[in-house]
Amino acid sequence: MSTITTRAEALALDRTDQLGTLREAFDLPTGIYLDGNSLGPLPRVTREALQHAVEIEWGNDLIRSWTKHGWIELPQQIGAQIARLIGAKPHEVVAADSTSVNLFKLGAAALRLQTGRRVILSEPGNFPTDLYILQGLTGFTPGAELRTVEPAKLEAAMDDQLALLVLTHTHYKSGQVHDMARLTAAAQKRGALVLWDLSHSAGVLDVDLNGCNADFAIGCGYKYLNGGPGAPAFLFVAERHQAKIASPLSGWMGHASPFDFTDDYAAAPGIDRFLCGTPQVLGMRALHAGLSVLEQVKPRQLQDKARRLGQIFLERVLEAGDGSLRLLSPRDPAQRGGHVSFAHEDGYAIVQALIARDIVGDFRAPDALRFGFAPTFLRYVDAWDAAEALLEIVATKSYDDARFRTRAAVT
């Protein structure tokens, strides 16, 4: 993938960018926002959708809105919107709960399918909530064991005791992308099931769950899907598993006939059995609106632009820097998701100095500076200017100020 050497070249790329008009769909802060991989910006249509949901649907129509405004169907409608972005069929995805809850649901359900197998395999350094949930799950499952091995040793660690492989497709810190097709096939060859966390992939990479024969997947709605803070998450269950799999959280929305109000649980057919409690309507409305921004865009277009944005930033920092910033992400864009990370012993202070200039990235302990390149609203010139600002701050050590070193509760 070719990169550029001047700011003028970045501006030229913006003039021919086929996704450039998407920027107009968002309310953006001043400066350069490089944290869409953590929280996507506000789509303009979302404000209108929430205003209608609050004032008309809730404020006037109240309980009638479950049918009049289709509240009850939002989990499936949003699932279908997400399905086209991750290579799934509409009836294989549903929006519900949080990523952590969905991981527990699918992890427990997968173990139930695996008679005589109790080993869950993941990697050290996976996103903490994934490991925490899996640790908690093993505590509720007699004989279950969580093993973690480095990525290069994953296939060697797959044995006849393996029940479930759980990996984050795009690593939250480095941006390294796993080979979904290869690892899925390797695990299934040993009789295991595979669960992918797509939180840093959905909406920025060209994911193909069915093409890779994936079993299960989860993901969040507030990053590249622009669903807002704490947006509902989603889960995927391949059609071939849906009739035989059972959710451990058998809530009333997962019942075959929830409004019959019977005492005994009977699972709904298909993906609906993985619903649990009442849908979070305002959150669903915001996610539904945010996803509409992506409806006319192909996942491959999003992927190509995100990787090129990241490459412009990455190459400029490496070529013009003093070497104190150590690249944590793959230099090869084909192996990288939508964000780029560098390491520096003063990483937190550097990020704060950038934020003081209205260039917003984030920090991940112990030393990672992380920059997200959401292709829907960022310009190529933003990637260039952000790199230049980072280089200047590091070169002048302007980050070496007490106000930049005080840790906030959220980094």
C-alpha positions in Angstrom: 0.0 0.0 0.0 1.6 3.2 -1.1 1.9 6.1 1.3 2.6 9.9 0.9 5.4 12.2 1.7 3.8 15.7 1.8 0.7 17.3 3.2 -0.3 18.4 -0.3 -0.6 14.8 -1.3 -2.9 14.1 1.7 -5.1 17.0 0.6 -5.2 15.5 -3.0 -6.3 12.2 -1.6 -9.2 13.9 0.2 -10.4 15.5 -3.0 -10.9 12.1 -4.6 -12.0 10.2 -1.5 -15.2 8.3 -2.3 -16.1 8.2 1.4 -15.4 11.8 1.9 -19.0 12.9 2.0 -19.7 10.6 5.0 -18.0 13.2 7.2 -21.0 15.4 6.8 -23.2 12.8 8.5 -21.5 13.5 11.9 -21.4 16.2 14.5 -17.6 16.4 15.0 -15.6 18.3 17.7 -13.0 20.8 16.8 -9.6 19.4 16.1 -8.9 15.8 15.1 -10.7 12.9 16.7 -8.6 9.7 16.7 -10.7 7.7 19.2 -13.5 6.4 17.1 -12.2 3.0 17.9 -13.2 3.6 21.5 -16.3 5.8 21.1 -17.7 6.8 17.7 -18.9 10.4 17.2 -22.5 11.5 17.1 -24.3 11.0 13.8 -26.6 13.9 13.0 -29.5 11.5 12.3 -29.2 10.1 15.8 -30.1 13.4 17.5 -33.4 13.4 15.4 -34.1 9.7 16.1 -33.6 10.2 19.9 -35.7 13.3 20.0 -38.5 11.5 18.3 -38.1 8.5 20.6 -38.2 10.6 23.7 -40.9 13.2 22.7 -43.3 11.1 20.6 -42.6 7.4 21.2 -42.0 7.6 24.9 -43.5 11.1 25.7 -46.8 10.6 23.9 -47.4 7.0 22.8 -45.9 5.3 25.8 -46.6 1.6 26.0 -48.3 1.6 22.6 -44.9 2.2 21.0 -43.8 -1.4 21.5 -46.1 -2.2 18.5 -46.9 1.2 17.0 -43.2 2.2 16.6 -41.7 -1.3 16.5 -39.8 -1.3 19.7 -40.2 -5.0 20.1 -38.5 -5.6 16.7 -35.4 -3.5 17.3 -33.0 -6.3 18.3 -33.7 -8.2 15.1 -33.7 -5.1 12.9 -30.4 -3.9 14.2 -29.0 -7.4 14.0 -29.8 -7.4 10.2 -28.1 -4.1 9.8 -24.9 -5.4 11.5 -25.1 -8.8 9.6 -24.2 -7.2 6.3 -21.1 -5.7 7.9 -19.8 -8.9 9.3 -20.6 -11.5 6.6 -23.6 -13.0 8.2 -27.2 -13.7 7.4 -29.8 -11.3 8.8 -31.3 -14.0 11.0 -27.9 -15.0 12.5 -27.4 -11.7 14.4 -29.3 -10.0 17.1 -28.6 -6.8 19.2 -28.8 -7.4 22.9 -27.2 -6.7 26.3 -23.4 -5.9 26.5 -20.4 -7.5 24.9 -19.5 -9.0 28.3 -22.9 -10.5 28.9 -23.0 -11.9 25.3 -19.6 -13.5 25.8 -20.9 -15.2 28.9 -24.0 -16.4 27.2 -22.3 -17.8 24.1 -19.4 -19.2 26.1 -21.6 -21.1 28.4 -23.9 -22.3 25.6 -20.9 -23.5 23.6 -19.6 -25.5 26.6 -23.0 -27.2 26.9 -22.7 -28.4 23.3 -19.2 -29.9 23.9 -19.8 -33.2 25.8 -16.6 -34.3 27.6 -14.6 -31.2 26.6 -14.0 -28.4 29.1 -10.9 -26.4 27.9 -11.3 -22.8 26.7 -8.3 -21.4 24.8 -7.4 -17.8 24.4 -4.3 -15.6 24.3 -2.7 -13.6 27.2 -3.2 -9.9 26.7 -6.7 -10.3 25.2 -9.1 -7.6 26.1 -9.4 -7.9 29.9 -13.2 -8.2 30.1 -13.0 -11.2 27.8 -10.5 -13.0 30.0 -12.4 -11.9 33.2 -15.7 -13.3 31.8 -14.0 -16.5 30.8 -12.4 -16.9 34.2 -15.8 -16.3 35.8 -17.4 -18.8 33.4 -15.0 -21.5 34.4 -15.9 -21.0 38.0 -19.5 -21.9 37.2 -18.7 -24.9 35.0 -17.4 -28.0 36.8 -14.1 -29.1 35.3 -13.8 -26.1 33.0 -10.3 -24.6 32.4 -9.1 -21.5 30.7 -5.7 -21.7 29.0 -3.9 -18.8 27.4 -1.0 -19.2 25.0 0.8 -16.7 22.7 -0.7 -16.3 19.3 2.1 -18.1 17.5 1.4 -21.2 19.7 -2.4 -21.3 19.4 -2.6 -24.1 16.8 0.0 -26.2 18.7 -2.1 -25.9 21.8 -5.3 -27.2 20.2 -5.9 -30.7 21.4 -8.7 -33.2 21.9 -9.7 -31.5 25.2 -10.4 -28.2 23.5 -14.0 -27.1 23.7 -13.9 -23.5 22.7 -11.4 -21.1 21.1 -12.1 -17.5 22.1 -10.2 -14.7 20.4 -10.5 -11.0 19.6 -10.3 -10.6 15.9 -8.5 -7.3 16.1 -6.4 -6.9 19.2 -7.5 -3.9 21.2 -4.0 -2.6 21.9 -1.8 -3.5 19.0 -4.4 -3.7 16.2 -3.0 -7.0 15.1 -5.6 -9.0 13.1 -5.9 -12.8 13.6 -6.3 -15.0 10.5 -10.0 -15.9 11.2 -10.3 -18.5 8.5 -7.1 -20.4 9.3 -7.7 -20.4 13.1 -11.3 -21.3 12.8 -10.5 -24.3 10.5 -7.7 -25.4 12.8 -9.9 -25.4 15.9 -12.8 -27.1 14.2 -10.5 -29.8 12.8 -9.8 -30.7 16.5 -13.6 -30.8 17.2 -13.6 -27.4 18.9 -16.0 -24.5 18.5 -14.8 -20.9 17.9 -16.1 -17.6 19.2 -14.8 -14.3 17.8 -14.9 -10.9 19.5 -15.5 -8.3 16.7 -15.5 -5.2 18.9 -12.6 -3.6 17.0 -13.5 -5.1 13.6 -17.2 -4.6 12.9 -17.7 -1.4 10.9 -14.0 -1.0 9.9 -12.9 -4.3 8.5 -14.3 -6.5 5.8 -15.3 -9.4 8.1 -16.8 -12.6 6.6 -18.1 -14.8 9.4 -19.9 -17.3 7.1 -17.1 -17.3 4.6 -14.8 -18.4 7.4 -17.4 -20.9 8.8 -17.4 -19.2 12.1 -19.5 -20.6 14.9 -20.1 -17.6 17.2 -19.3 -14.0 17.5 -19.9 -11.0 19.7 -19.2 -7.3 19.4 -20.1 -3.8 20.8 -22.1 -1.1 19.2 -20.3 2.1 20.4 -17.1 2.0 18.4 -17.1 2.0 14.6 -20.9 1.4 14.6 -21.5 4.8 16.2 -24.2 3.7 18.6 -23.3 6.0 21.4 -21.8 5.5 24.9 -22.8 2.1 26.3 -24.7 1.2 23.2 -26.2 -2.3 23.0 -23.9 -5.1 21.8 -24.6 -7.8 19.3 -24.1 -11.6 19.0 -23.9 -14.0 16.1 -24.8 -17.7 16.1 -24.3 -19.6 12.9 -27.6 -20.9 11.5 -26.4 -24.5 11.8 -26.1 -24.2 15.6 -29.3 -22.4 16.3 -31.7 -25.3 16.8 -29.6 -27.1 19.3 -28.0 -24.4 21.3 -29.4 -23.0 24.6 -28.8 -19.7 26.3 -27.9 -19.9 30.0 -29.8 -16.7 30.6 -33.3 -17.8 29.8 -35.0 -14.5 30.1 -38.5 -13.7 29.0 -37.6 -12.0 25.7 -35.9 -15.3 24.7 -39.1 -17.2 25.3 -41.0 -18.7 22.3 -44.2 -16.8 23.5 -43.1 -14.2 26.0 -46.6 -12.7 26.3 -48.3 -16.0 27.1 -46.7 -15.5 30.6 -46.4 -19.2 31.4 -44.3 -20.4 34.3 -42.0 -22.7 32.3 -39.4 -21.6 29.8 -39.6 -22.6 26.2 -36.8 -21.2 24.0 -37.7 -19.1 21.0 -36.7 -20.5 17.6 -33.5 -19.3 16.0 -31.3 -16.4 17.2 -34.2 -14.9 19.3 -33.5 -17.4 22.1 -30.4 -15.4 23.0 -32.4 -12.3 23.9 -32.9 -12.0 27.6 -34.4 -9.0 29.3 -36.4 -6.0 27.9 -34.5 -4.2 25.1 -32.9 -0.9 26.0 -35.0 1.1 23.7 -33.3 4.5 23.7 -29.9 2.8 23.2 -31.4 0.6 20.4 -32.8 3.7 18.7 -29.4 5.4 18.8 -27.6 2.3 17.4 -30.2 1.8 14.7 -29.7 5.4 13.6 -25.9 5.2 13.8 -25.8 2.1 11.6 -27.9 3.9 8.9 -24.8 5.9 8.1 -23.1 2.8 6.9 -25.9 1.3 4.9 -24.7 2.5 1.5 -21.0 1.7 2.1 -19.3 -1.6 1.4 -17.1 -3.0 4.2 -14.2 -3.3 1.8 -14.3 0.5 1.2 -14.2 1.1 5.0 -11.3 -1.3 5.4 -9.2 0.1 2.6 -9.5 3.7 3.7 -8.9 2.9 7.4 -5.8 1.0 6.6 -4.5 3.8 4.3 -5.2 6.4 6.9 -3.3 4.4 9.5 -0.4 3.8 7.1 0.0 7.5 6.4 0.2 8.2 10.1 2.4 5.3 10.9 5.0 5.9 8.1 5.3 9.6 8.8 6.0 8.9 12.5 8.5 6.3 11.8 10.3 8.1 9.0 10.4 11.6 10.6 10.7 10.6 14.3 13.6 10.3 16.6 13.1 6.6 17.3 11.7 7.0 20.8 8.2 5.9 19.7 8.2 2.1 19.3 5.6 0.7 16.9 3.3 -1.8 18.6 1.1 -2.4 15.6 1.9 -4.4 12.4 3.6 -2.2 9.8 1.9 -4.3 7.1 -1.6 -2.8 6.8 -3.0 -6.2 5.7 -2.3 -7.5 9.3 -3.7 -4.4 11.0 -7.2 -3.2 12.0 -8.4 0.3 12.2 -6.0 1.7 14.8 -2.3 2.2 15.2 -0.4 2.0 18.5 3.1 3.2 19.6 4.8 2.6 22.9 6.7 5.3 24.9 7.6 5.4 28.6 5.8 8.8 28.8 2.9 7.6 26.7 0.2 8.9 29.0 1.6 12.4 29.2 2.1 12.5 25.4 -1.5 11.6 24.8 -2.6 14.3 27.2 -0.4 16.9 25.4 -2.1 15.9 22.1 -5.5 16.2 23.7 -4.6 19.7 24.9 -4.2 20.5 21.2 -7.6 19.0 20.3 -6.0 15.8 18.8 -7.8 13.1 20.7 -6.3 9.6 21.0 -6.1 7.4 24.1 -3.7 5.6 26.3 -3.6 1.9 27.3 -1.4 0.8 30.2 1.5 0.4 30.6 2.9 2.5 27.8 0.7 2.4 24.6 -0.5 5.5 22.7 -3.4 4.4 20.6 -4.9 6.2 17.6 -8.0 5.1 15.8 -8.6 5.8 12.1 -12.3 5.6 11.5 -12.8 5.9 7.8 -16.3 7.4 7.9 -15.3 10.9 9.2 -11.5 11.2 9.1 -9.7 12.9 6.3 -6.2 11.9 5.0 -5.0 15.3 6.0 -6.1 14.6 9.5 -3.7 11.6 9.6 -0.9 13.7 8.3 -1.5 16.6 10.7 -1.9 14.3 13.7 1.5 12.6 12.9 3.2 16.0 12.7 1.7 17.1 16.0 2.9 13.9 17.7 6.4 14.3 16.3 6.6 17.9 17.5 5.4 17.1 21.0 7.9 14.3 21.3 10.8 16.2 19.8 10.3 19.3 22.0 9.3 17.3 25.1 6.4 19.7 25.6 4.5 16.8 27.3 6.9 17.1 30.2 4.5 19.1 32.3 2.8 18.2 35.6 -0.6 18.9 34.1 -0.1 16.1 31.6 1.0 13.5 34.1 -1.9 13.4 36.5 -3.9 10.2 35.7 -7.6 10.5 35.1 -10.0 7.8 36.0 -10.5 7.0 32.3 -7.4 6.9 30.1 
